[in-house]
Amino acid sequence: MFTASFDTAMAHTYDFMAQLFQFEKWITDLGFDPSNLAFDTVYHRLIDVAVANITTANLLALGGAMFYVATLMMRTIVPLRVIGIISITFFIAYGVVAGAVSTLLLYLLSLPVNIIRLRQMLSLVRKARSSAQGDLSMDWLRPYMTPRKFKKGDILFRKGDVANEMFLTVTGKFLVTEIGVELPPGRLMGELGFVAPKNRRTQTIQCIDSGDVLSITYETLLELYFQNPEFGYYLLSLTSERLLQNISRLEGALEDCKGKLQQSEALRAGMSAAVPR
């Protein structure tokens, strides 16, 4: 029943296409008999064409195409690069076997690019892991940062400002005005705005000795974050560590203030007791 309906539909379609596009010539070129265009004929012809084209070169091209489609389904950059390199390898082998020089050159040029990008991302994750486990240096972000200069007296940002970038000191000195802490070269500034509510600055930074810094926008950080969840995890761990350090520093300052207040009260009480009545 289905075969008969399909054959009838094929016949009507053939008549219509023959009138518009000289479909009969195309059918003949494909190896079909225009007077016997049935479902079984088309099916068996396609099977014959597929079997006839099973060659080493075509199988390599098919493997490369399958891995290429797989890259489109990857959500993060590292597996995408890995699958992409496998796909490129298949296409290079296809170019060698089939003698397709243009295909061979194209994928030979793209292979080292993908390998370099993969190594960069793996290196970024490894250095982020190292920083999160104790070494709080963020020099590993330098390739993604832009150099900037500040003069003595310049304000990098004020508490409460909307934050859209963070900085890494290279030369000069910078002061956290609210707590009076100087930041020497190699220190990170403005990273807490990345995770703060509404991306607001938590402190004010002033340049007290002209110097250079490197800046990276939060947009770039988000790109790196979503390209590789592992990097994102270690970045958040590192930022949390910075926040805990600030809290510990503030708690220490608060304890010092309490100690001085108690000493002052004790001294005042002693002086009051020593005054004759």
C-alpha positions in Angstrom: 0.0 0.0 0.0 2.8 2.4 1.0 4.9 1.4 -2.0 2.1 2.0 -4.4 1.3 5.4 -2.9 5.0 6.3 -3.0 5.3 5.2 -6.7 2.3 7.3 -7.6 3.7 10.4 -5.8 7.0 9.8 -7.5 5.4 9.7 -10.9 3.5 13.0 -10.3 6.6 14.6 -9.0 8.6 13.4 -11.9 6.1 14.8 -14.4 6.1 18.2 -12.7 9.9 18.5 -12.4 10.4 17.2 -16.0 8.3 20.2 -17.2 10.1 22.8 -15.1 13.7 21.7 -14.9 14.3 19.1 -17.5 14.3 16.6 -14.6 14.4 13.6 -17.0 18.0 14.5 -18.0 19.0 14.7 -14.4 17.5 11.3 -13.6 19.3 9.7 -16.6 22.6 11.2 -15.4 22.1 9.6 -12.0 21.6 6.2 -13.6 17.8 5.9 -13.2 15.4 4.8 -15.9 12.8 7.7 -16.3 10.1 5.2 -17.3 10.7 3.0 -14.2 11.1 5.4 -11.4 9.7 3.3 -8.5 10.5 3.2 -4.7 12.4 -0.1 -5.0 14.4 1.1 -7.9 15.4 4.3 -6.2 16.2 2.4 -2.9 18.4 -0.2 -4.6 20.1 2.3 -6.7 21.1 4.4 -3.7 22.4 1.3 -1.9 24.5 0.4 -5.0 25.9 4.0 -5.1 26.7 3.8 -1.4 28.5 0.4 -1.6 30.4 1.5 -4.7 31.7 4.6 -2.9 32.9 2.7 0.2 36.6 3.5 0.0 39.3 4.3 2.5 39.3 8.0 1.5 35.5 8.3 1.9 35.5 6.5 5.2 38.2 8.9 6.5 36.1 11.9 5.3 33.0 10.4 7.0 34.9 10.0 10.3 36.1 13.6 10.1 32.6 14.9 9.3 31.2 12.9 12.3 33.7 14.4 14.7 33.2 17.9 13.2 29.4 17.6 13.9 30.3 16.4 17.4 32.2 19.7 18.0 29.0 21.6 17.4 27.5 19.9 20.4 30.3 20.7 22.8 29.4 23.3 25.5 33.0 24.0 26.7 36.1 24.8 24.9 38.5 22.0 26.0 36.4 19.1 24.8 35.6 21.1 21.7 39.3 21.5 20.9 40.0 17.9 21.5 37.2 16.6 19.3 38.2 19.2 16.7 41.8 18.0 16.6 40.5 14.4 16.1 38.3 15.6 13.2 41.2 17.5 11.6 43.4 14.4 11.9 40.8 12.4 9.9 40.5 15.1 7.2 44.3 15.2 6.9 44.4 11.5 6.4 41.6 11.9 3.8 43.7 14.5 2.0 46.7 12.2 1.9 44.8 9.2 0.7 42.6 11.0 -1.8 45.3 13.3 -3.1 43.2 16.4 -2.2 46.0 18.9 -1.9 43.7 21.9 -1.0 42.0 19.9 1.8 45.3 18.6 3.1 46.9 22.1 3.2 43.8 23.6 4.9 43.7 21.1 7.8 47.5 21.0 8.1 47.4 24.8 8.8 44.4 24.5 11.2 45.9 21.6 13.3 48.7 23.6 15.0 46.3 26.5 15.8 43.9 24.1 17.6 46.7 22.4 19.4 48.2 25.8 20.6 44.8 27.0 21.8 44.2 23.8 23.6 47.5 24.0 25.4 46.8 27.6 26.4 43.5 26.7 27.9 44.9 23.7 29.8 47.8 25.9 31.0 45.3 28.5 32.2 43.4 25.9 34.2 46.5 24.4 35.6 47.8 27.8 36.8 44.4 28.7 38.2 44.4 25.5 40.1 47.9 26.2 41.5 46.7 29.7 42.6 43.6 28.4 44.2 45.6 25.9 46.2 47.9 28.4 47.8 49.9 30.5 45.3 47.6 33.6 45.0 49.6 35.1 42.1 47.5 35.8 39.0 50.2 36.3 36.5 48.6 33.5 34.5 46.0 36.0 33.3 48.6 38.3 31.7 48.0 37.1 28.1 44.4 38.2 28.4 45.1 41.6 30.0 45.7 45.1 28.6 48.5 47.4 29.9 47.5 50.8 31.4 49.3 53.6 33.2 48.4 55.7 36.2 50.0 58.8 37.8 50.4 59.7 41.4 47.1 60.9 42.8 44.9 59.1 40.2 41.9 57.3 41.5 41.4 53.9 39.9 37.9 53.4 41.2 35.8 54.5 44.2 33.8 52.5 46.7 30.3 52.0 45.3 31.2 52.5 41.7 30.0 50.1 39.1 32.8 47.6 38.4 33.6 46.2 34.9 37.3 45.3 35.2 40.0 44.2 37.5 43.7 45.1 37.7 47.1 43.5 38.3 49.8 45.9 39.6 53.1 45.8 37.6 55.0 48.8 38.9 54.2 51.6 41.3 52.2 51.6 44.6 48.5 51.8 45.2 46.6 52.5 48.4 43.3 50.9 49.6 42.1 54.2 51.2 39.4 52.6 53.5 41.9 50.4 55.3 45.2 52.1 54.6 46.8 49.1 53.0 49.4 49.6 50.3 49.5 47.3 47.3 52.9 46.6 45.8 53.6 45.2 42.3 52.1 41.8 41.7 48.9 42.3 43.5 45.3 42.0 42.3 42.9 44.9 42.5 39.1 45.1 41.9 38.5 41.3 41.7 35.7 41.4 44.3 33.6 43.5 42.1 33.3 40.5 39.8 31.2 38.6 42.4 29.9 41.6 44.5 26.1 42.4 44.3 25.4 44.5 41.2 29.2 44.5 40.5 29.8 47.4 42.9 33.3 48.3 44.1 33.9 47.4 47.7 36.8 49.8 48.3 38.6 52.8 46.9 42.0 52.5 45.2 44.3 55.5 44.8 47.7 55.6 43.0 50.3 56.9 45.4 53.4 56.2 43.2 53.1 56.4 39.4 53.1 52.9 37.8 51.7 50.5 35.3 48.9 47.9 35.7 47.3 45.3 33.6 43.5 45.3 33.3 41.0 42.6 32.2 37.3 43.2 31.7 34.7 41.1 33.5 33.3 40.3 30.1 36.6 38.6 29.2 36.6 36.8 32.6 33.1 35.5 31.9 34.2 34.2 28.5 37.0 32.3 30.1 34.7 31.2 32.9 32.1 29.7 30.6 34.6 28.3 28.1 35.9 26.0 30.8 33.9 25.3 34.0 37.1 24.0 35.7 38.8 27.4 35.3 35.6 29.1 36.5 35.7 26.9 39.7 39.3 27.8 40.5 38.7 31.5 39.7 35.8 31.6 42.2 38.0 29.7 44.8 40.7 32.3 44.3 38.3 35.2 44.6 36.8 33.6 47.8 40.3 33.3 49.3 40.9 37.0 48.6 37.6 37.8 50.3 38.5 35.7 53.3 41.8 37.5 53.6 40.1 40.8 53.6 37.7 39.6 56.3 40.6 38.3 58.4 42.4 41.6 58.1 39.4 43.5 59.1 38.8 41.2 62.1 42.4 41.7 63.1 42.0 45.5 62.9 38.8 45.3 64.9 40.6 43.2 67.6 43.4 45.8 67.8 40.8 48.6 68.2 39.1 46.7 70.9 42.4 46.1 72.7 43.3 49.7 72.5 39.9 50.7 73.7 40.2 48.4 76.7 43.6 49.7 77.5 42.3 53.3 77.3 39.4 52.4 79.6 41.7 50.7 82.1 44.0 53.6 82.1 41.2 56.1 82.5 39.8 53.9 85.4 43.3 53.9 87.0 43.7 57.6 86.7 40.2 58.1 88.3 41.1 55.9 91.2 44.4 57.7 91.8 42.7 61.2 92.0 42.3 62.1 95.8 38.8 62.9 97.0 
